[in-house]
Amino acid sequence: MKKPKLSFWQIWNLSFGFLGVQIGYSLQNGNTSRILEAYGADVHSIGLFWLAAPLAGLIVQPIIGLSSDKTWTRLGRRIPFIFFGALVSALAMYFMPNAGSFTHLIPPLIFGASALLLMDTSFNVTMQPFRSLVGDMVNDEQKNLGYSLQSALINFGAVFGSLLPYILTELNVANVPAAGEKVADSVIWSFYIGGSILLISVLWTVIRTKEYAPKEHATYNNINLDAPETKEKTNILELISNAPKIFWQLGVVQFFSWFALFLMWVYTTRAIANQVWGPEALDAKSLGFNEAGNWTGVMFGFYSGVAAIFALMIPSIAKLIGRKKTYSFSLFLGGIGLLSMYFIHDKTLLLFSMIGVGIAWASILALPYAMLSSSLPANKMGVYMGLFNATITIPQIVSGVLGTIIASYNFSPIIITSIAGVSLILGGFSVFSVKEKSSDLV
């Protein structure tokens, strides 16, 4: 028996909480380097602090995926993890920019790094079940729509989160730290607002989504509940060895994609500070550097806006030319966009570079999951989605280490963002090695 067709708004509600999660995630991406430099981190080693994020995802997401596969409550099996993760995420966001209030207990830089680790761990607890929830609830014919709509909501959230410090500055909230403080009020209030919206949007999904009960889930996935129960010992290594081939093929594409994204997130603020503002942005507490930080948010918000629009177009484009070509061409455009930053010294023109990045980002968030989910066993959807997250976190760890090594040889940050562009182009070429089932080609 096939899963029922869901309405547009039912699919919307499944992923609506991701809107708030992405607001928080975008604030993290756009402002963590800025905050950590203000706390005393050196630009040459700042990539090492960012490793907290992918390390948390590498460990947490498979555990959460496996746990949610085996959890059945009155709220469902994915929803409890989504709600708990959102609660902790919001608290971490309230703490992140406030290290100065705890200097009598712990050095600001250590506090900031710890808050980053807590924030990203809880983001991972929240995000992983959202991926599996769409796989659980949406039938194969609506998978492109389900994950594309999730990508659109993610990017609507990213636009707001990325622009929030800039918006608050335009509303006359201070954009340089007050006397004796390390972080500007525009950043502090952005994290307060983002954390609150995160909680509200996740509550919307919790209240408006009713997961399939065990009997319905079994019916839709041809699982015999009357069969003799056998104790299955879950072995992660065995699960990995039995993963479908497309898992590994997409993993190669993911490596190049997320290697590039991590470099972009870590080094863009300093890259454009040097490229556009020059000597007036050398000090991490200077007006020039904080203006560069705000403009990084504008750039990230712009590419997220492009991604939100393009995500809604993906189902139609993929139906016309196929998923693989859509995915590949998107990554090519993202790579070209990042490479073009090297030649631009005007902040407004940098927005044109972000058009390609936005198209690539939309595809990265939607197409791998749409391509993979139809090849996964229903009773192991969560754990495999969690394991697939390693194709996101491992390249970020490699990127963080190599980025730090490259920076230590005094390569300018704009060179590092160019390396990210080359990596996205390589990802575009690697898409052609992916082999889909014939039933999954639309």
Buried (B, 14 or more C-beta within 10 A) or exposed (E): EEBBEBEEEBBBBBBBBBBBBBBBBBBBBBBBBBBBBBBBBEBBEBBBBBBBBBBBBBBBBBBBBBBBBEBEEEBBBBBBBBBBBBBBBBBBBBBBBBBBEBEEEEEBBBBBBBBBBBBBBBBBBBBBBBBBBBBBBBBEEBBBBBBBBBBBBBBBBBBBBBBBBBBBBEEEBBBBBEEEBBBBBBBBBBBBBBBBBBBEBBBBBBEBBEBBEEEEBBBBBEBEEEEEEEEEEEEEEEBBEEBBEBBEBBBBBBBBBBBBBBBBBBBBBBBBBBBBBEEEBEEBBBEBBBBBBBBBBBBBBBBBBBBBBBBBBBBEBBEEEBBBBBBBBBBBBBBBBBBBBBEBEEBEEBBBBBBBBBBBBBBBBBBBBBBBBBBBEBBBBBBBBBBBBBBBBBBBBBBBEBBBEBBEEEBBBBBBBBBBBBBBBBBBBBBEEBEBEEEBEE
